Amino acid sequence: MKALLNLALLCAAVAASSAAHANCVGGPTVETCTDQNGNSYTVNRMGNTTMVNGYNAQAGSSWNETANTYGNTTQINGTAANGQHWNETIQNYGNGNRSMYGTDSDGNSFSKTCTAYGCN
C-alpha cells in the first residue's frame, strides 16, 4: 500500500505544475514545488526516466523514487521516509486496463489489477 501511495505522490508531482495548491518553479525537465504546508519535492525528467525527491516539512523526513518507462511498462524504485526501499511495476494494456505489483517499504508483496471501471 505504501508503494501505491508513493506512486500517487509521483503522479501528483508530475502533474503539480498545474496544481493550484502547489507553487512550482522550473520547466519541463526540472521542476521544484512547495505546497502551503512547506512540503517540497523536485522532479527531474530525462527521457523515459523521472526522478522525484520529496521532503515532508512536518515530519522532517525525505523520500525519493525513480521511475523508468519502457513501452507499456513502468518500473519504480523508491526509498520511503522511514529509509526502507520499495518497488513497483506497472503494466499498461490500454483502455484503462493495467496491473501493478511489487513490494512495499515494509517488505510486503502486493498486486492489483485495474480496468477503466476501477481496481481490485
NORGI-V292371 format. One record per residue. N is the residue number from 0. SS is DSSP state (H for helix, E for strand, L for the rest). PHI is phi in degrees with one decimal (none if undefined). Layout:
BEGIN
N&SS&PHI  N&SS&PHI
END
This chain:
BEGIN
0&L&none  1&H&-64.1  2&H&-63.8  3&H&-65.8  4&H&-62.9  5&H&-64.5  6&H&-62.2  7&H&-62.2  8&H&-65.1  9&H&-61.1  10&H&-61.5  11&H&-65.3  12&H&-65.7  13&H&-65.5  14&H&-92.1  15&H&-63.5  16&H&-62.0  17&H&-103.7  18&L&-79.1  19&L&-72.9  20&L&-90.3  21&E&-119.7  22&E&-101.1  23&E&-118.2  24&E&-130.4  25&E&124.9  26&L&-140.6  27&L&-68.9  28&L&-101.3  29&E&-135.6  30&E&-146.3  31&E&-122.5  32&E&-127.3  33&E&-134.2  34&E&-96.2  35&L&-66.9  36&L&-95.8  37&L&88.2  38&L&-71.5  39&E&-142.0  40&E&-154.3  41&E&-118.6  42&E&-115.3  43&E&-118.1  44&E&-116.0  45&E&-137.4  46&L&61.7  47&L&-96.0  48&E&-117.8  49&E&-125.6  50&E&-115.6  51&E&-125.6  52&E&-120.7  53&E&-122.2  54&E&-137.3  55&E&-97.7  56&L&-64.9  57&L&-67.7  58&L&-88.1  59&L&69.9  60&E&-117.0  61&E&-127.4  62&E&-147.5  63&E&-153.0  64&E&-156.9  65&E&-128.9  66&E&-116.0  67&E&-119.3  68&E&-114.3  69&E&-132.3  70&L&64.0  71&L&-97.5  72&E&-119.0  73&E&-119.2  74&E&-108.9  75&E&-118.6  76&E&-126.1  77&E&-148.3  78&E&-123.3  79&L&-73.6  80&L&-60.2  81&L&-85.3  82&L&87.6  83&L&-87.0  84&E&-88.8  85&E&-146.6  86&E&-149.7  87&E&-152.5  88&E&-118.1  89&E&-120.3  90&E&-114.3  91&E&-96.5  92&E&-107.4  93&E&95.9  94&L&55.5  95&L&83.4  96&E&-91.0  97&E&-159.8  98&E&-127.6  99&E&-134.4  100&E&-154.2  101&E&166.5  102&E&-131.6  103&L&-80.6  104&L&-72.4  105&L&-97.7  106&L&86.3  107&L&-89.0  108&E&-75.8  109&E&-143.1  110&E&-154.5  111&E&-146.9  112&E&-118.9  113&E&-126.8  114&E&-124.6  115&L&-63.1  116&L&-100.7  117&E&140.1  118&E&-119.2  119&L&-136.4
END
